[in-house]
Structure formats: structure tokens, C-alpha cells
Amino acid sequence: MLKKISTFLDKVSVLIKGGGDEKIAKRRQNGVLTARERIYELLDQNSFHEIDLFVEHSGKDFGLDKQQLAGDGVVTGFGKIDGRQVAVYAQDFTVQGGSLGKMHAAKITKTMDMASEMGMPIIGINDSGGARIQEGVDSLAGYGEIFLRNTLNSGKIPQISVILGPCAGGAVYSPAITDFVFMVDKLSKMFVTGPKVIESVLSEKVSSEELGGAKVHNTKTGNAHFYSQSELDTFTQVRTLLSYLPSAWDAEIPKAKPAPPKSRFKLADTIPDDSRKSYDIIDVIKTIVDGSEFFEVQAMFAKNVVIGFARLDGEAIGIIANQPKVKAGCLDVDSSDKAARFVRFCDAFCIPILTLVDLPGYLPGADQEHAGIIRHGAKMIYAYAEATVPKVSLILRKAFGGGYIAMSSKHLKTDFVYALPSAEIAVMGPESACNIIFAKEIRDAENPEALRQQKINEYREKFSNPYNPASKGYIDAIIHPDETRQKLIQSFEIARKKKPVFKKHKHGCIPL
Ligand code: HXC
């Protein structure tokens, strides 16, 4: 027995070194953690429970049969975050560039299946050159198996992707199907085709940072949801995110100790009287939520809409809000996608949704029309309309046109719709409206500007207030800003009682 134990320990000590001392030393020189260290840093101390360390690769061609690939380049298992169970895998770039072959994929899919059956989040730490070229179709098949599970698990368990290296090819599509993608400045890269392949196929030189660095995906493409300066900061972000999520769609969401907002402002102080003046919606959010803590998602992308998690009276909520200081909070192609996806995530995981409304509508212009604002804007309406989770909205100032309908209006089955006395609800803003409906009268007037101003004032008086929609029951109550937090807490408490009717057909066809 002792001899066998010693052989076992020798084997383990080789396997846990992945690609070996030299490659590990190179990573250390570059200040990058190993796959195993990443798992240890992410999880609660001493909670990692590894499986499949002894799995061997099955590649036979191009000299692979003569190579040992420790653990086939991926570390898999389970562990705890803040005492809650999670599944995790980390690709090991020191082993054949973290490339994915048949058995590497099988280790990941086994972990995914177990996470799904046991109802816990899965966190993938991705650092991979994509499909292992030497294994041919076996590696493509491996990706297919992962994508299938990403899809089947979507909306069932939270799926989180942390990108910590140059991820290429298939290595980007699995993260793209998951719920949240985390990237680290300068370290993380995502591209379908890597720079070396681009150079050989297109004879074009492109830096991997410009092609798909953390900034590109956080600001331009919208692929990434979180940006940080270091691996350790990313792990803190992952842990914070999980604190707002249930372990599975039908599990309880952890409740925190209720805390009053810490903001030194009152809600009424944060919104200027002049409706043409902008303000920061995050200041508003901070006057409402517990401890004034707002965990923003996709903070660098489509900033005209703000999304993120917070707590009200200890209960997690998702917030979607127009940001008046960017493009006046208008909905455009990217912000519609951003918000619609977040609404669907919250709905799938039974996280109640608070919507804060202040927008002059969908962004006008040929650029937006040609970029598909009709198709993308439709996703917003669809997402809110199908969401059965408790929904509460508050109209702060403007709610014009399609924006009024799309941003969680009563007509889309929002449980409680409130408006502040400053709310203005109309088909469009007074200036544009009067230029259209009184065009002839203004043109023919002795003093067109005076008449225009008079008509604008009349229109504002008639439509740009919350009393007209409240008189029709489209708004449940006009509230004093000071009672906002309390009203919202009560509203969610009531709305949690509803029993949504689930669809009997397969699924709707969201206009993707
Ligand atoms: C096999 C690979 C590999 C791969 C890297 N390696 N990618 N081995 N299959 N896909 C190996 C290298 O041979 C090298 O082995 C080690 O990993 C480290 O790679 P380097 O190139 O030395 O590292 P670096 O300079 O940091 O560049 C990393 C990289 C680059 C940017 C990822 O390797 C690259 O561009 N690889 C190809 C990426 C790509 O285009 N993949 C697409 C695959 S197709 P040694 O032995 O020297 O250490 C695909 C299709 C799926 O994924 C589609 C699904 C939809």
C-alpha cells in the first residue's frame, strides 16, 4: 500500500503542475496566475473539490500520441463561494495553450451536467487557443457538446465566464452563450480568429488587444459585462455578482440584512426642475437602494441605459434605468439589446425588476434606422411583455412615445407603475409635437414664434404631466419622491405574491 500511495503522490505532483515548471515560471514572470491558483483565489479557502485530474487526452495524430497533457489542459471540480456551492473549471494555458480536445471537452461537459443536475452556478475560467488543431473534428465535436449544454442550462443555472487569456475560436462561443462575461485589462482577449491565423490567411497584422481586448468587448461589442484591472479584482466581481443571484432558477435568492440608503441626497435633489437638464441616474438609484450599493452590469457599454443589481429591504432586485446624461437616456440599438437581455436574465432567475424611466423615446436618425432600431427596439418590448417576475416602474420625468410603452409600462403587465409629480407622459416632446400638429397655423400666424410658444405651453399643460395617464389608470399612483423607497419595498412585497401563468406552447419567437 505505501508503495502505491507513493506512486499516487508522484503522479499527482506531476499532474498538478500542468505544463511544467518552465511554463509556470514564465507565467509568474508575466504576473499571471496558473489555472489552479485562479480556482483557489476565486473560491472560499480550502473548498476546492477536484474531479478528473487523471483524465488523459485521446489525440493520436501529429505527435500528440507521444505527449502527456496533464489533466488534458483543464482543471474541473466544485467549491464554495460565500459558503454556497458552485461548479468551476479553469483551462490551463501551459498545457497545449489550453486548447480543447475531446477529453478536455468531456471534463467540462461532465462538470456542466453535474452543476445542472445539482442546481448550482457554473463558472468557467477560459484561457484557450480554441479547438485543438491536432484533434480535428473531435475538438469541434467537443465544442458542440459544450454549446449544447450552455444552451440547455441557459435560464436554469447561472453560467459565468471569466476570460483570462487569449481565447480564440470555439473558446469564445461558449462564453458568448453564458450569462456574464468578465474580462481583465490587457490580459483577456476574445476573437473568433486569432491574430496568427488572420496574418497567415489575410496577410494582415493586427494586435490582439485591438482585435478583441477587454476594452473592445466592454465598450464596443457588448460581449463582456465586467471589466477590471487584475485577476483578483475579477474574482471579487464574480463573488459580488453571485451574492445577488439564486443558485438555480427555482432556488431562493440570498437575503441580506436590510440597510437604509447612505446617499447624502434626497431623490428630489437629484432631478433638475428644468426637464432639458441632465443628471446622473446612478445618483437617483443611490437614494433608493439599500446602503446606496448598486452593482452595475455592462457599465462601459451603451451607457444611455444603466442596468445592474441592488437590494431593497434586503431583497435582491434588477434595475433598468435610462441615463439622462448620455444621449438623453434614449433607447438605441445597443441599449435596447443590453436592457432586453438583462430583463430576460432577471425574469429567468425570478429576480424582481425595477425600471426607472426618463427618456424622450427611441433615438431618431438614419444611422439608428439603418442599424435596425426597429428590430432591436422590439426586443425591449418583447422582453418586458413576456417577463412574469414582479415588475415595478417609476416614471421620473419624460416618458415619451415608444419609450413610454417599452420601459415597463402598465400595458406590458407591469405590476405597479408610479410617477413622480415631475413626470411628463406624451406621444412626443412638446416642441416636436407642436411643430407637426400646428404647422399650418404657426406658418400662417402674424407672429409664428409667439404662437408656437403658446401652443407648446398648451400642449405641456394638457399632456406633459402624470395626471392625465393617472386619470385613466395607466399609472397606479403619483407619489411624493420622499415616499419612493417605501412604496417600492411595499410594491415588490405585494407583487411577489402573484402566481404567473406559464405559456403552454414551446416558446415565443423573440425578434433576435
Ligand atoms: C493546438 C495550440 C492551439 C490550438 C495554441 N496552441 N493554440 N495547439 N490547437 N488551437 C499551442 C501552441 O502550439 C503552443 O504550443 C502553445 O499552445 C502556446 O501558443 P503560442 O502561440 O505560443 O502562444 P501565444 O503567442 O500566447 O498565442 C496564443 C494564441 C495563438 C493567440 C491563442 O496560439 C493562436 O492564435 N492560436 C490559434 C487560435 C485560433 O485561431 N484558434 C481557432 C481554432 S478553430 P507549445 O507546444 O509551443 O507550447 C476553432 C473552431 C471552433 O476553435 C469553432 C467553434 C464555433
Residues whose N, C-alpha, C, O or C-beta is under 5 A from the ligand:
A	BS01	HXC	Q96 G97 S99 S128 G129 G130 A131 R132 I133 Y143 P166 A168 G169 G170 A171 Y173 V192 T193 G194 P195 K196 V197
